[in-house]
Structures are given as structure tokens and as C-alpha cells.
Amino acid sequence: MKRKTLISYLMLLAVFTSPLIAKADVTNYSDKGTIEFYGKHPVQVMDPERPGTPADPGESPKTNNLLRFDFVPQIDFGEAKMSNQDQTYYGNAQLFKDDTGARGNFIQVSDFRNDSPGWTLQLKQETQFQNIEKGKELKGTVLSFDQSWANSINDPAMAPTVSKEVIRLLNIGEVYNLAEAKPTMGDGTWAIIFGASVNNDKKRPDTLKPKLDEQNNAIVDPRFNNQPIYENQAISLFVPGKAAKEPGNYQTVLTWILSELP
């Protein structure tokens, strides 16, 4: 079975200081698929909870094929105090540069090929979290994705199948399935979302919680017009208390894989 694979490399950055800071940004990207410029279907990122409404989440790596990534998430774990106890940190929810509001983190995939032959979306963690400058590894961390769902303006009966289980990246280098569109399914534009806001109209559980400082004031993000930051409990990072931690930057690489079915 011949498959064509597009690979989107993301650098997931975790910064550990005292107090602990965890942060993630897209810092590296490579597309190993064949690029075909058709110009027939311009990229437009949509509000994942209201997919008929355009939204501006800022810049993102993307591809230009008829089967393509329109948007992949930037994951930021914010700030927390360092601890010698096991801790779970939650990623910041997706914000937008317009008035869309906070949303669950999402990937937007578009398929404009003829006959809808199908596709799969997968994820792989390339390395454990590492402090490159000091040559240290943060052992035992586990990145998890939960509460996944698919949304589109298209017929829900044509939706790709998403994982109903928590996706725990337990094994470095192993490929994990996030979504699959069988033949005749998944055509057009689809958001694959982790978590949801209280405003979603699909009765999805609310996974967003406001992030507050020690004075119970909202923490804001200047990159998104000083909008309040929400943590998304559908994306988590487990850090063992026994893991040796030093101030500095810890990072890993996530690979998002969009593959054609024959």
C-alpha cells in the first residue's frame, strides 16, 4: 500500500526555571511532501468551534498540496513553581488575534483531491525533553492529548474518526494515530480539536480554565492583544518529581504526519 506523507516538524519548548516555567513555540518546520501549487483552494483558518467563521490564530507552518495542513498548534505551558513532587502542567488554550475567544488547541486539515481517497493524521515525539545547552534530559515526562473531536461545515456523517482515548506519548519515536478519514470521508476542511470552550455548540465538555496570578488577576498574552490566557486541560505534560531539573530550556520535537491513503 503506497502512501504519501507530509511531515510538519514542530519544536516544543519547555523552559524550567525557579519558579518552573514551561513554554512551547514553533521554532522549526520542514515539509518533506511534494509541493504542488494549484491556487484553487486558498488557505483560510476557521474558528474550530464555528467552522463557517474565519479566524486569525497567527502564523503557523502549513503545506500547499490539495491534501494539506492549514494550521498546526503552538503549545505553551506557561509558568509554575518547580517541585520535587509529581506535577501535571496544562497547555495554554489557543488564542486568536481577533475576537474569536479562547479555544481548544487544534490542527486544521484540508483535502481537495478528487474522489476523497482518505487520509490519516498522526503524531510522533522525536526526543525526550532536553536542555541542549547543558546536555541534560528531563527523564520520565509524558505529553498527553485528550478530548479530541472533529468539526467542519461539512456533513458530520463524513467526519474523520478521532481517538476516543487519551493519547499518551509514552514511547519516544513511536507514531500515534490522531484521526483517520476513510475513503469517501474527510473531504473539505476539518479541524481536529483537543478540548473545547464553554461556548461550543456540540455539547463538548468545557476543558478551559482561566489562568490567574497570585492576586487572582487574569494573566494576559501580549501576543494576542492582551487577551486572558486559559489553560486547556485536554493537553497536559506530566513531570515526575524525581526527575532532575535545572534552570534552563528543555525542548523536544513533535512531528505531525498527514498521510494519503491509496
C-alpha positions as CSV (number, residue, x, y, z in Angstrom):
1,M,0.0,0.0,0.0
2,K,1.7,3.1,-1.2
3,R,1.3,6.2,1.0
4,K,2.5,9.8,0.5
5,T,3.4,11.5,3.8
6,L,3.7,15.2,4.7
7,I,5.7,15.8,7.8
8,S,5.4,19.0,9.8
9,Y,8.2,19.5,12.4
10,L,7.4,21.5,15.5
11,M,9.9,22.4,18.2
12,L,8.1,22.1,21.6
13,L,10.0,24.2,24.1
14,A,9.8,23.8,27.8
15,V,11.7,26.3,29.9
16,F,12.4,25.2,33.5
17,T,13.5,27.9,36.0
18,S,12.8,28.5,39.6
19,P,9.9,29.0,39.7
20,L,9.2,26.5,37.0
21,I,8.3,27.8,33.5
22,A,7.1,25.6,30.7
23,K,6.7,27.1,27.3
24,A,6.3,25.9,23.7
25,D,6.7,27.7,20.4
26,V,7.1,26.7,16.8
27,T,10.8,27.2,16.1
28,N,11.5,24.7,13.3
29,Y,9.5,23.4,10.4
30,S,10.2,21.1,7.4
31,D,7.8,19.7,4.8
32,K,9.0,16.6,3.1
33,G,6.0,16.1,0.9
34,T,5.8,17.0,-2.8
35,I,4.6,20.6,-3.1
36,E,2.0,21.3,-5.8
37,F,0.8,24.8,-6.2
38,Y,-2.7,24.7,-7.6
39,G,-4.1,28.1,-6.4
40,K,-7.7,26.8,-6.4
41,H,-8.2,26.5,-2.7
42,P,-6.6,29.3,-0.7
43,V,-5.9,28.7,2.9
44,Q,-8.3,30.1,5.4
45,V,-8.1,29.2,9.0
46,M,-11.6,28.9,10.6
47,D,-12.9,29.1,14.2
48,P,-12.7,25.4,15.1
49,E,-15.9,25.7,17.1
50,R,-17.7,27.7,14.4
51,P,-16.1,26.5,11.2
52,G,-18.0,28.8,8.9
53,T,-16.4,31.8,10.6
54,P,-12.8,32.9,9.6
55,A,-10.4,33.3,12.4
56,D,-6.8,34.6,12.8
57,P,-4.7,32.4,15.2
58,G,-1.5,34.0,13.9
59,E,1.3,32.5,11.8
60,S,1.7,28.7,11.5
61,P,3.6,26.2,9.4
62,K,1.4,24.9,6.6
63,T,1.7,23.0,3.3
64,N,0.3,23.7,-0.1
65,N,-0.9,20.4,-1.5
66,L,-4.5,19.5,-2.3
67,L,-4.2,17.4,0.9
68,R,-2.5,19.8,3.4
69,F,-2.0,21.3,6.8
70,D,-3.7,24.7,7.1
71,F,-2.7,25.2,10.7
72,V,-0.8,23.3,13.5
73,P,-0.9,24.4,17.1
74,Q,1.8,26.2,19.1
75,I,1.8,24.8,22.6
76,D,2.7,26.9,25.6
77,F,2.7,25.6,29.1
78,G,3.1,28.9,30.9
79,E,4.6,29.3,34.4
80,A,4.5,27.1,37.5
81,K,6.7,26.6,40.6
82,M,9.4,23.9,40.5
83,S,8.5,20.9,42.7
84,N,10.1,17.6,43.9
85,Q,6.6,16.1,43.7
86,D,4.9,14.7,40.6
87,Q,3.3,17.5,38.7
88,T,0.9,17.8,35.7
89,Y,1.0,21.1,33.7
90,Y,-1.6,22.1,31.2
91,G,-1.0,23.8,27.9
92,N,-2.4,27.2,27.2
93,A,-5.6,27.2,25.1
94,Q,-5.5,28.6,21.5
95,L,-5.9,32.4,21.3
96,F,-6.6,34.5,18.3
97,K,-5.7,37.9,17.1
98,D,-9.4,38.7,16.5
99,D,-12.4,38.4,18.8
100,T,-12.8,34.6,18.4
101,G,-12.1,33.9,22.0
102,A,-10.1,31.0,23.6
103,R,-10.5,27.6,22.0
104,G,-9.1,24.1,22.4
105,N,-5.8,23.6,20.6
106,F,-6.4,22.3,17.0
107,I,-5.0,21.2,13.7
108,Q,-6.8,22.2,10.5
109,V,-6.5,19.8,7.6
110,S,-7.9,20.3,4.1
111,D,-8.5,17.7,1.4
112,F,-9.5,18.9,-2.0
113,R,-8.4,15.9,-4.0
114,N,-10.8,14.2,-6.4
115,D,-12.9,11.2,-5.2
116,S,-11.8,11.7,-1.5
117,P,-9.4,8.7,-1.2
118,G,-8.9,9.3,2.5
119,W,-6.1,10.3,4.9
120,T,-4.6,9.8,8.3
121,L,-3.3,12.2,10.9
122,Q,-0.6,11.0,13.2
123,L,1.8,12.4,15.8
124,K,5.3,11.4,16.9
125,Q,7.6,12.7,19.6
126,E,11.2,12.6,18.4
127,T,13.2,13.1,21.6
128,Q,12.7,13.4,25.3
129,F,12.7,16.9,26.7
130,Q,16.3,18.1,26.7
131,N,18.3,21.0,27.9
132,I,20.5,21.4,24.8
133,E,22.9,23.9,26.4
134,K,23.6,21.8,29.5
135,G,23.3,18.4,27.8
136,K,20.6,17.4,30.3
137,E,17.5,15.3,29.8
138,L,14.2,15.6,31.7
139,K,13.5,12.0,32.2
140,G,10.1,10.5,32.5
141,T,8.0,13.3,31.2
142,V,4.8,12.3,29.3
143,L,2.9,14.6,26.9
144,S,-0.8,13.7,26.6
145,F,-3.7,14.8,24.3
146,D,-7.3,14.2,25.3
147,Q,-10.9,15.1,24.4
148,S,-10.3,15.0,20.7
149,W,-13.1,15.8,18.2
150,A,-13.6,16.8,14.6
151,N,-15.6,19.7,13.3
152,S,-16.4,21.2,9.9
153,I,-19.1,23.0,7.9
154,N,-19.4,19.7,6.0
155,D,-21.8,16.9,6.8
156,P,-20.9,15.4,10.2
157,A,-21.6,11.9,8.8
158,M,-18.4,12.5,6.6
159,A,-16.2,13.3,9.6
160,P,-12.9,11.6,10.1
161,T,-12.7,9.2,13.0
162,V,-10.8,10.5,16.0
163,S,-9.3,8.8,19.0
164,K,-11.7,8.3,21.9
165,E,-8.9,7.5,24.3
166,V,-6.2,9.7,25.9
167,I,-3.2,9.8,23.6
168,R,-0.1,9.5,25.8
169,L,3.2,9.8,24.1
170,L,4.8,7.1,26.2
171,N,7.4,5.9,23.7
172,I,9.8,8.3,22.0
173,G,9.8,7.7,18.2
174,E,6.5,5.8,18.2
175,V,3.8,7.0,15.8
176,Y,0.3,7.6,17.4
177,N,-2.9,7.9,15.4
178,L,-4.9,11.1,15.9
179,A,-7.5,10.8,13.2
180,E,-8.4,8.8,10.1
181,A,-10.6,9.7,7.2
182,K,-11.6,6.5,5.3
183,P,-12.2,6.6,1.5
184,T,-15.1,9.0,0.6
185,M,-14.7,10.6,4.0
186,G,-13.0,13.7,5.4
187,D,-13.1,15.8,2.2
188,G,-13.0,19.6,2.5
189,T,-11.7,21.4,5.6
190,W,-11.7,19.8,9.1
191,A,-10.5,20.9,12.5
192,I,-9.1,18.2,14.7
193,I,-9.5,19.7,18.2
194,F,-8.3,18.8,21.7
195,G,-10.7,20.2,24.3
196,A,-13.4,22.9,23.9
197,S,-14.6,26.2,25.3
198,V,-17.8,26.5,27.3
199,N,-19.3,28.3,24.3
200,N,-19.1,25.3,21.9
201,D,-22.4,24.2,20.5
202,K,-21.6,20.5,20.2
203,K,-22.1,19.8,23.9
204,R,-18.4,19.0,24.3
205,P,-17.0,19.2,27.9
206,D,-15.5,22.5,28.8
207,T,-11.8,22.0,29.3
208,L,-10.6,25.6,29.6
209,K,-9.9,27.3,32.9
210,P,-8.7,31.0,33.3
211,K,-5.1,31.4,34.4
212,L,-4.8,33.7,37.4
213,D,-1.8,35.2,39.2
214,E,-1.2,35.2,42.9
215,Q,-3.6,38.1,43.3
216,N,-6.3,36.3,41.3
217,N,-5.9,38.7,38.4
218,A,-6.2,37.3,34.9
219,I,-2.9,36.6,33.2
220,V,-2.8,38.0,29.7
221,D,-0.9,37.3,26.5
222,P,0.6,40.4,24.8
223,R,1.0,38.4,21.6
224,F,-2.8,38.2,21.3
225,N,-3.8,41.8,22.2
226,N,-3.5,41.1,25.9
227,Q,-6.4,38.6,25.9
228,P,-6.8,36.5,29.0
229,I,-4.9,33.2,29.0
230,Y,-6.8,29.9,29.6
231,E,-5.2,26.6,30.4
232,N,-6.5,23.7,28.3
233,Q,-6.8,20.6,30.4
234,A,-7.1,18.4,27.3
235,I,-3.3,18.9,26.7
236,S,-1.0,18.0,29.6
237,L,2.6,17.5,30.4
238,F,3.5,15.1,33.3
239,V,6.8,15.8,35.0
240,P,8.0,13.3,37.7
241,G,9.1,14.8,41.0
242,K,12.2,12.7,40.9
243,A,13.3,14.0,37.5
244,A,16.4,16.1,37.9
245,K,15.6,19.7,36.9
246,E,17.9,22.6,36.4
247,P,17.1,26.2,35.3
248,G,17.2,26.5,31.5
249,N,15.4,25.5,28.4
250,Y,14.2,22.0,27.8
251,Q,12.8,21.1,24.4
252,T,11.6,18.2,22.2
253,V,10.4,17.9,18.6
254,L,6.9,16.8,17.7
255,T,6.2,15.5,14.2
256,W,2.7,15.9,12.8
257,I,2.2,13.5,9.9
258,L,-0.6,13.8,7.3
259,S,-0.6,10.8,5.0
260,E,-2.6,10.0,1.9
261,L,-4.4,6.7,1.6
262,P,-4.1,5.0,-1.8
